[in-house]
Amino acid sequence: QTKIWLLLTPSLASLLVGISKAFDLGLSTKCVQIPNDMDICNNIEYSEMRLPNLMGQTTLEEVVPKSEKWKALLQSGCHDSARFFICSLYAPICMDTFLLPCRSMCEAVRDSCSPVLACQGQSWPQDVDCDRFPDGDEMCLLKGNKEYIYMYSGLPEPICHNCPAIEESISTKTALDTFCDSDFAVRVKLARRRFPVEFHKVEIEGHIDFIVRGDLVPYDTRNMINQWMLINGDCGVKILRNPRSPFFIITGVIENGRIVITRIFHWQKKDFQLTMAVKKWHQHKC
């Protein structure tokens, strides 16, 4: 269950001074209802926000369009706290004082979402520098789900690159040669997952079947491919565009600690050539 935590400080006055300096906030503030057209912050854990906000915007006419620039990133689902973190800046919770997000939450969101921004041709914004947020010794806002921060630790790092063409039919020999050239090959079922904000993310549904395993294990490989789908968001949409079935064989290599998806085959049981390649693989010599 998601929880919001407040980390308390012994010196509230010094924190307020720090907030004022970092975000150039005046002393005159007001509470307003989060507007319906502020899509990213609708149906969040609270309904009222303070103005000016922590990004220095003083009116809803400023806030709403500025918040829209984050929509594409949040649609990727790059971190489970990303939406709450961004809303804590653009629509800060209405309390007796401003509450900054904790530095640890900012760093976790930044580290998970920066690769997605890079694939969109952007970098992490300078005005959301995590060093300006309080650490655990000061009062700050934290949304708790620590497991996600470490979910992908130790896995090969996915990178963004052009989506491989979805291949509908290949010969048994071509499939076997591809398996020989791959560090991993898996048969998966892909599905769209709906999130609270109106968007979908493509990810693996159910278990995965290894054809070529290498040094990978099922749970890690599932997370690794899901993260690749996340970073290369357009690829997932292309893969599931009018499919004959939601099953695919995905092959890839690991180069310098990074994974690259090399080929994607649409798989059906009636596809004799590909099915034969999978059956023959265990006795095949590369």
ROTITI-55282 format. One record per residue (C-alpha): residue number from 0; chain; x, y, z. Coordinates in pm, 1 decimal. Each point is the difference from the previous one (the first is absolute). Example, Ala and Ser with C-alpha at 12.3 -4.5 7.8 and 13.67 -1.06 7.14 Angstrom:
// ROTITI-55282
pos_unit_X_Y_Z
0_A_1230.0_-450.0_780.0
1_A_137.0_344.0_-66.0
***
This chain:
// ROTITI-55282
pos_unit_X_Y_Z
0_A_0.0_0.0_0.0
1_A_127.2_344.4_-93.3
2_A_77.1_229.5_291.2
3_A_103.6_362.8_29.0
4_A_260.4_68.6_263.2
5_A_108.6_327.4_160.2
6_A_360.1_11.3_115.0
7_A_18.0_252.7_281.6
8_A_267.6_252.6_84.3
9_A_98.8_156.8_332.0
10_A_27.0_339.7_-169.0
11_A_-306.9_92.8_-202.4
12_A_95.1_368.1_-21.6
13_A_331.6_-65.9_-170.9
14_A_-172.8_-228.9_-249.9
15_A_-253.5_268.8_-93.1
16_A_282.5_244.9_-62.3
17_A_167.1_-258.7_-224.2
18_A_-318.7_-57.9_-196.3
19_A_-51.5_371.7_-52.2
20_A_353.3_45.9_-130.9
21_A_-1.0_-308.1_-222.6
22_A_-335.9_62.6_-166.5
23_A_-37.9_377.1_39.6
24_A_-335.0_-26.9_176.1
25_A_-168.7_295.5_164.9
26_A_-177.1_-20.3_335.0
27_A_-347.5_55.4_-147.2
28_A_-151.2_-333.7_-103.4
29_A_-345.9_-143.0_-51.1
30_A_-165.7_-338.5_-33.9
31_A_-196.6_-82.1_-314.0
32_A_-170.7_-306.7_-142.2
33_A_211.8_-200.4_-243.3
34_A_-167.3_81.1_-335.3
35_A_-163.4_-273.6_-208.2
36_A_211.9_88.1_-303.1
37_A_322.5_-64.6_194.0
38_A_-5.8_-362.1_-115.7
39_A_318.7_-126.4_162.3
40_A_-113.8_95.0_351.4
41_A_-363.7_-105.3_-12.4
42_A_-100.5_-287.7_229.7
43_A_318.2_30.0_201.6
44_A_5.5_-46.7_380.1
45_A_-118.6_358.8_66.7
46_A_-230.3_250.2_-174.4
47_A_128.7_346.8_100.7
48_A_329.2_165.5_-97.8
49_A_193.4_309.0_105.2
50_A_81.8_301.9_-215.4
51_A_259.8_110.1_-75.3
52_A_128.0_-352.2_-50.6
53_A_351.6_-131.2_54.2
54_A_93.6_80.4_-360.5
55_A_-77.1_371.0_54.8
56_A_-325.0_11.7_-199.9
57_A_-261.9_226.2_155.7
58_A_-317.1_-70.7_-200.8
59_A_-179.6_-307.9_-131.0
60_A_29.3_148.8_-348.4
61_A_377.7_-43.0_36.8
62_A_-0.9_-329.8_183.3
63_A_-221.5_-211.8_-228.0
64_A_193.5_44.9_-329.0
65_A_335.7_-31.1_178.7
66_A_-105.9_-328.0_160.3
67_A_-99.8_-139.9_-341.4
68_A_365.1_-34.0_-104.6
69_A_30.4_-292.0_244.4
70_A_-294.4_-192.1_-141.3
71_A_195.2_-206.4_-253.5
72_A_253.6_-102.4_264.1
73_A_-267.6_-100.0_249.8
74_A_-174.0_-200.1_-272.0
75_A_307.6_-221.3_-16.0
76_A_-55.7_-118.4_358.9
77_A_373.6_44.3_56.8
78_A_-34.9_3.0_380.7
79_A_-295.8_-65.7_226.1
80_A_65.4_323.7_193.7
81_A_61.7_222.9_-305.0
82_A_-353.5_139.2_-18.8
83_A_-13.8_74.1_372.2
84_A_346.2_160.7_-11.4
85_A_-84.1_232.1_-292.4
86_A_-332.1_95.4_157.5
87_A_174.5_83.1_328.7
88_A_183.7_271.6_-196.5
89_A_-272.7_130.6_-231.8
90_A_-297.5_-58.4_232.1
91_A_149.9_-10.3_352.9
92_A_-223.9_-138.8_268.0
93_A_-191.4_266.4_192.5
94_A_130.5_-2.8_358.6
95_A_110.1_261.6_251.1
96_A_334.5_22.9_-177.0
97_A_162.3_-105.2_-326.2
98_A_133.4_-353.8_-0.4
99_A_277.9_-83.7_-241.5
100_A_39.8_-355.2_-128.4
101_A_285.3_-191.1_160.5
102_A_326.9_-10.7_-190.0
103_A_-7.9_-379.7_0.0
104_A_-333.3_-2.0_-185.2
105_A_129.0_251.0_-254.9
106_A_314.0_-207.2_-59.7
107_A_-196.4_-322.5_-39.4
108_A_-237.3_157.4_-253.5
109_A_284.1_174.9_-182.9
110_A_209.9_-315.6_-29.5
111_A_-292.0_-207.0_-133.8
112_A_-148.9_265.5_-228.3
113_A_309.2_168.3_-147.2
114_A_54.8_-284.5_-251.8
115_A_-357.0_47.5_-122.8
116_A_55.8_374.6_-38.5
117_A_320.5_-72.7_-190.8
118_A_-195.6_-215.0_-245.3
119_A_-235.7_296.0_-45.5
120_A_299.9_223.5_-78.5
121_A_-6.2_179.1_337.3
122_A_209.1_12.4_315.4
123_A_-105.8_21.9_363.7
124_A_-107.4_366.2_55.4
125_A_245.1_223.3_183.8
126_A_-280.4_162.3_200.0
127_A_-72.9_-340.4_155.7
128_A_349.7_-43.3_141.0
129_A_-25.9_-262.0_275.6
130_A_273.3_169.8_204.9
131_A_-237.1_283.7_82.3
132_A_-237.6_-234.6_183.6
133_A_41.1_-90.6_368.3
134_A_159.5_-325.1_108.5
135_A_-113.2_-227.0_283.0
136_A_110.8_248.9_267.1
137_A_-266.6_252.6_-97.3
138_A_-377.0_0.2_-39.9
139_A_-101.7_-122.5_-345.6
140_A_-260.8_-196.3_-189.8
141_A_59.3_-362.7_-91.2
142_A_-222.9_-245.5_-179.7
143_A_97.4_-343.6_117.7
144_A_71.7_-295.6_-223.8
145_A_369.0_-71.7_46.7
146_A_-10.7_-331.8_-186.3
147_A_-33.5_169.8_-338.2
148_A_320.5_199.4_49.4
149_A_199.3_-320.4_11.0
150_A_-207.5_-205.0_-243.6
151_A_238.7_34.1_-290.2
152_A_328.6_13.5_192.0
153_A_260.7_-234.2_-143.7
154_A_-185.1_-58.7_-327.9
155_A_142.2_90.5_-340.7
156_A_-99.5_355.3_-85.8
157_A_-245.9_36.3_-290.2
158_A_72.7_271.0_-254.4
159_A_-219.8_174.9_-253.3
160_A_45.0_-84.0_-364.9
161_A_-203.6_-53.7_-314.2
162_A_-274.3_-257.6_44.7
163_A_70.6_-323.6_-191.0
164_A_-252.0_-79.1_-271.3
165_A_-255.8_-258.8_110.0
166_A_68.3_-309.4_-211.2
167_A_-306.4_-203.3_-88.5
168_A_162.1_-306.9_-158.2
169_A_355.5_-134.0_-26.7
170_A_165.7_-328.5_-89.8
171_A_103.9_-253.4_262.1
172_A_366.3_52.4_-93.7
173_A_-24.3_379.0_42.3
174_A_-160.3_-41.7_341.5
175_A_267.4_-247.3_115.0
176_A_278.2_229.8_-125.2
177_A_-159.8_288.4_190.5
178_A_-11.9_-204.6_322.9
179_A_369.5_-84.0_-46.7
180_A_86.7_369.7_-31.5
181_A_-206.8_104.1_304.1
182_A_83.3_26.2_369.2
183_A_-365.6_-63.0_79.8
184_A_-319.2_-98.3_-180.0
185_A_-338.5_-15.5_170.3
186_A_-359.1_-72.1_-95.7
187_A_-236.3_246.5_168.7
188_A_-354.0_126.9_0.6
189_A_-21.7_380.0_-18.0
190_A_-291.9_210.6_120.0
191_A_-94.0_362.1_54.1
192_A_-38.0_111.6_359.6
193_A_-224.8_296.1_81.2
194_A_112.4_261.0_255.0
195_A_-201.1_263.1_196.2
196_A_97.6_276.8_-241.7
197_A_-134.6_-84.7_-346.2
198_A_278.5_-200.4_-157.2
199_A_118.1_-355.6_-49.5
200_A_330.6_-175.9_49.9
201_A_99.2_-319.5_-178.2
202_A_150.4_-271.8_217.5
203_A_32.0_-376.7_38.4
204_A_-311.4_-177.5_124.6
205_A_43.5_-329.7_182.8
206_A_316.3_-208.4_-1.6
207_A_275.5_-6.9_-260.2
208_A_128.5_-306.7_-184.5
209_A_375.0_-9.3_-55.5
210_A_137.2_-125.5_-327.7
211_A_352.2_135.6_58.2
212_A_71.3_88.1_362.6
213_A_369.5_72.6_33.4
214_A_72.6_129.2_351.7
215_A_-343.4_156.8_48.1
216_A_-275.4_-116.6_234.2
217_A_-374.7_28.8_-72.8
218_A_-93.1_273.1_251.2
219_A_291.0_224.3_-96.3
220_A_-59.5_-49.0_-370.6
221_A_-367.0_89.0_35.4
222_A_90.8_326.6_175.7
223_A_279.1_70.8_-247.2
224_A_-225.6_-35.0_-306.1
225_A_-282.0_193.3_167.9
226_A_242.8_284.8_68.4
227_A_117.8_-12.4_-361.8
228_A_-363.8_28.3_-109.3
229_A_-40.6_295.0_235.3
230_A_305.7_186.6_-130.2
231_A_-84.3_-78.7_-362.4
232_A_-368.0_80.5_43.2
233_A_-86.7_41.8_-367.6
234_A_134.0_-348.2_-69.8
235_A_-257.3_-165.3_224.6
236_A_-280.9_179.8_-182.9
237_A_135.6_-116.5_-337.3
238_A_33.2_-359.0_121.0
239_A_-364.6_-21.8_106.7
240_A_-140.0_180.2_-303.7
241_A_-274.3_-230.0_-137.2
242_A_177.3_-322.9_98.1
243_A_-124.3_-340.5_-107.7
244_A_86.5_-113.6_351.9
245_A_166.8_164.6_302.3
246_A_286.6_-254.0_7.2
247_A_351.1_88.4_-115.7
248_A_352.1_-137.5_2.0
249_A_247.9_269.5_102.4
250_A_374.8_-41.5_-47.6
251_A_281.4_224.2_112.8
252_A_362.2_45.3_98.3
253_A_175.7_150.7_300.3
254_A_283.3_236.5_-89.7
255_A_206.6_180.2_264.7
256_A_-269.9_-49.1_261.3
257_A_-280.8_121.5_-228.0
258_A_-270.8_-198.9_-172.0
259_A_-97.8_44.6_-361.9
260_A_-311.9_-168.4_-139.8
261_A_112.1_-127.8_-340.0
262_A_-301.4_-178.7_-150.1
263_A_-369.6_-44.3_78.2
264_A_-196.9_-285.0_-156.2
265_A_-377.4_-23.9_4.6
266_A_-70.9_-352.8_126.9
267_A_-297.5_-229.0_-53.1
268_A_-19.6_-376.0_48.2
269_A_-100.8_-41.9_-362.7
270_A_321.5_175.0_-108.6
271_A_172.2_-326.7_-91.7
272_A_349.5_135.3_-77.4
273_A_42.7_196.1_324.8
274_A_-158.2_-275.8_208.7
275_A_241.4_-254.6_-149.1
276_A_295.6_226.3_77.1
277_A_-102.4_19.2_366.9
278_A_-38.8_-380.0_18.2
279_A_334.4_-65.0_-170.4
280_A_196.4_256.4_199.9
281_A_100.5_-226.1_291.4
282_A_166.3_-246.9_-236.7
283_A_136.7_264.8_-234.7
284_A_373.6_69.9_-20.9
285_A_95.8_352.8_-97.0
***
